């Protein structure tokens, strides 16, 4: 994607009131990829994307650059494929949500 850099990270999110996407889980972790010109822009765009899905973004751990989709062989193949879906109108893609409650993995 010309003009943008590819980014990745692991987002920790909590559902907003009324969000039933995680059932009764208190929080979730999800791998994300995105396009942005800077790390700050990537984090800000991720926060907006999660807000649109009725989540509050707590943090994005291990945020870093992807040199190219072809060179990102260690990534989850499904998440790597999502890099191709990124564009200015869709700057963030998510992998699988791993939900947790107070008792552990859901």
Order of alpha helices (4+ residues) and beta strands (2+ residues): beta-beta-alpha-beta-alpha-beta-beta
